[in-house]
Amino acid sequence: MPLSRRALLGAAGALAAPVPLRAQARFPDRPITLLVPFTPGGATDVQMRALAEAASRHFGQTVVTENRPGAGSTLGAAAVARAKPDGYLVAQMTLPALRLPFMQRMPYDPRRDFTPVLHLTGYTFGVLVRAESPWKSWGELVADARARPGRHRWGNTGANGTPHLAMVELAERERLEVEHIPFRGEADAYPALLGGHIEATAAGTGGAQMVADGKLRYLNFWTRERVSRFPEVPTLLELGYQGMVITSPYGLVAPAGLDPAILAALHDGFRKALFDPSHLAVLARLDQPVEYLDSAAYARFMAETIDLEEQRVERLGLKTG
């Protein structure tokens, strides 16, 4: 039987109709891997695992953390730079990962090889010693290092990382001769400190519980204001080190060329995780502030930071090859 005009129009409309939602690809439809460029057990690992757990709930898919320590916290960035831009591999972008390409040959270009997802927070750094050590203040540690040149070993969380360079600057300002010992993260530095293999270490707040347990002692913090949990510990500014407010901000990046819709989905899921109460509790325990920037603002921040780090390497003569 011949079709009516209404039936013909209906058939044509059906052919032109958009693909049903169930037939469209949904992101994410499988687990996401979050690369953490530090060892398990440190402050970064604790925070990133809490973020991943919260993100898993908001994405409806598991976010798996994978530790890639070493190489100055650049291995996560290097892996993402080579990855397929499908949104299923993201990494923590550290300040050293933006700095090191100007110091030595690296397998990525910080200006070209990444899609910034969002900015998260910054570290609360400080210098720690064993609680039973004779140094009750930063001044006493400096005085002993000056009296015994070459005998002090000061740890840090990675060669050419922010704690390493800050400790080098502190030693230079005080004209001290000390040996700087890099570790793959603070989780590796604490056993060396507790075992007496180093006199002090610069690290984040992963050791705060050991301070509370009477095993370690903070001598200073590198924040602008005193840390509320340790109000007796002075900042570097208070100790007379002008301009030394050091927090080493970080966020998450994906490979370059990411589809805008996938970027939006990644941003939204991780933003919800950032402000999830369970994750906020971990940040509070680590004395790290929320420093949220969306994808566009983080891209601008990264670009400005890259320029500043390039200038810093030139100014301080840090290029190594």
N, C-alpha and C positions, 0 to 999 in steps of 0.2 A: 504494500500500500504506500502511496506517496506520503512523504513527511509534511506536516504542517509547517508554516513559517515559524511558529513559536518553537517547535521541536528543532528546526534547523538552527535557529539562534541559540538554543540551549546547548546543542551539540558543539557549535563553534565556541561558545563560552567555556565549555568544559575543556576543549583543546587548548584554549589560551590561558586557562587558570594556572596559578603558580603551583609548583610542586608541593604536595602536602608536607607539613612540618616534619612528620615522621620519616620522610625520605631524605630530608636534608641532613648534612653532617652536623653533629652536635659536638661542641668542644667544652670540656674534654670528654672523650669517650673511652679513655684508658688512663693508667697512672701517669703522673708527671714526676720527673726526677729533678730534685733541687740539689745542686752541687755545693758543698760546703768546703772551702779550701783550707780547712784546719783539722787537727786531730780530734777524734771523739773525746768527750769529757770536759772540754774547755767551755768558757762562757759562750763563744759563738755557736758551738755545737748544741749546747743546751737551748739557746734562744732559737736557733734555726729549726730544731726538732719540734719545739712548741709551736712555731709558726706553721710548719708542715702539717702537724696534727690538726690545728685549727683550719688550715686551708683545705684539708681533706674533707672536713665536714661541709664547708661552703661550696666546694667544687662538686661534691658527690662522687669524687674519684680520689684514690689514694695519692698523696704527695709523698714520695720516697726521698729521704735525704741520703746523699752519698758523699762520704768524706774523700777529698782529694788534697791532702796536706802536702806542703813542700813548695819549693821554687818561689818563695816569697809571697805565698797566697795567690799565685797566678794560674794554677792548674785548672781551676774551675772556669775562669774566663777563657783560657786557651781552648778548652774542650767545647765550650758554647760557640766560640768563633768559628769552629769547624763543623758545627752541627747543622742538620736540616732545620730550616726555619718553620717548624710546625707547632711550636709552643710546648712541646713535651720535654724540653730540656731547658732549664733556667739555672742561673748561678748567682751566688753572692758576688757583687762587684766591690772589691776592696780598694782603698786608696793606693796601696802598693801596686795593684794590678793596673792602675792608671798611670803610675809613675815609672815603673820599670821599663816600659818600651822606650823611654828616653835615656835610659842608663845602659841598656844592652840590647842585643838583638832578641826579639820576642816573636812568637808565631802568630801575632795578631796586631792589628792597628786599633787603638782605643777609639779613634774618631770614626772609623768606618765599619767595624765588624760587629756592632752590638745594637740591639733595640732596648733602650731603657724601659723598664716596666714600672717600677715605683721605688722611691726612696723610703727607707725604713727607720733607721736610728743611727746612733754613733756610740763608740765605746766610751767607757769611763776608765781611763788608764791611771795607773799609779805605780809607785815603786814599793816592793815588798822585801822584807828580810825575815829570817827565822825569829820567832818570838824570844828564843833564848840567846839571841845574838847580843853583843854589847852595844849595838847602835840603837838608841832610843829615839833618835831624830835624824832627819836628813843631814843636818849640819854635822852630826857626829860621824855619819858614814863618809861624808866628804872629807872631813878632817883626817880620818883614818886612811882613806885612799891616798890623800896627799902625803901622809907620813910614810906610807909604804908603796911607793910607785911600782907599778907593774905586778903587784900582788893581788889586786882585786879583780874578780871575774864577775861581770855584770851580764845577766841573761836578758834575752828578749824573745819575742814570739816569731822571729823569722828575719833572715838576712835582708837588709834594705827595706824592711817594713817600717811603719811609723814609729813603734816603740824603739826599734834599733836606732833610727836616725835621731830621735829625740834624746836617747841616752848618749849618743855620740856628741850631740850639741851640748848637753849638760856637762859632760866631761871636758869638752873644749872650753866652755865658759869658765869652768873652775880650774882649768889647766891641769887636769889629772891624767895620769898614765894608767889606764885600766884596760883589761882585756874584755872585749864584747863577745858573748857567746850566744849565737843564734840557735833557737830550737824550732821545731815544726809547729809549735803552738804552745799556749800556756799550760795545757795538760801535760806536756813533756817537760816544761820548765819547773813546775812545782816539785816533782820528785827530786830533781837535781838540787833545788834550793833546800828542801827538807833534809837531803842527805849531806849537805855541806859541801857540795861540789862547786857551788857558786855562792858569792857573798850576798847578792841581791838580784832581783829580776824586775823588769818592767812588764806589766801584763794588765789585762782587763780585770773584771770583778769576779771571775770564776773562782778566785781564791778567797772570796769574802767569808765563806763558811769556815775555812781553815783559820781565818783571823778570829772569827767568833769562837772557834774551838780552842783558841790559845796556842795555835801552832805557828802562825805567821803574824807579821805586824806591818801595817802600812806606814810609810814615812812621808808620803805626799800623794796628792792627786793632781791631775792635769786639767781639771775642769775650771770653768770660770768662777763658780761658787763652791763652797765646801759641800761634800756629799753628806746628805742628811743622816745616813746610817752611821757615819763615822765623823761626827762633828768636831772631834779633837784633832783631826788630821788636816794640816794646812795644804793649800794649793801652791803650785809653782809661782803663781802671781804674788801670793802673800810672802813667799820666800825670796822675792826680789827678782824673779826671772821675767822681765817684761816681754809681753807678746806671746808667752808660752801657754796658750790654751789649746790643747790637742785632744780631739775627740775621734778623729779618723772616721768620718761618716760613711755609710754604705747602704746599698740597695740591691735590687735584683735586676738582672739583664737577661735577655733572650738573644738568639742570633739575629743578625741584620736581615732585612727583607721580610720581617714577620707581617702576616696579613693583619690589617687594622682591626678586623673583627676579633681575631684571636688575641691580639694585644689587649683589646678592651676587656675580653673575658678574663685573661690572666690578671690584669690590673684589678678588676672588680673582686675576683676571688681572693687575691692576696691582700687587698685593702681590708676586706672583711676580716681576714685572719689577723692582720696587724692590730685591729681594734677589738678582736675577740677577747673577752675577759680572761680566759685562760692564758693567752699570750701576754696580755698586759700585766698579769701577775708575775710572769717570768721576767719581763723587762724591769718591773719594780724591784724584784729580788736582785737583779743584776745592776741596779742603779743606772739604767740606760733610758733616756727619754725617747718618746715617740717623736720622730722628725719626718712626718709624712710629706711626700711630694708626689703628685700624680705623674703620669708618663711624660707629658709635655714639659712640666716644670723640672722633672728629674733630668730630662735630656738637656735642658739649658744649664742646669747645675753641673752635670757631667762635663759639658763643653767648657764651661768656665774653669772647672777644677783641672781638666786636662791642660789648659793653657797655663794655669798657675804652677802645676807640677813640672811642666816643661821648662818654665822660667826658673823654678827652684833648682832643678838639676843643673842648669847652666850656671846659675849664680854660685852654687856651692861646689861646682866642679865634680859632680857625682858620676859623670859618664864613665863606664867601665869597659866598654867595647862595642 
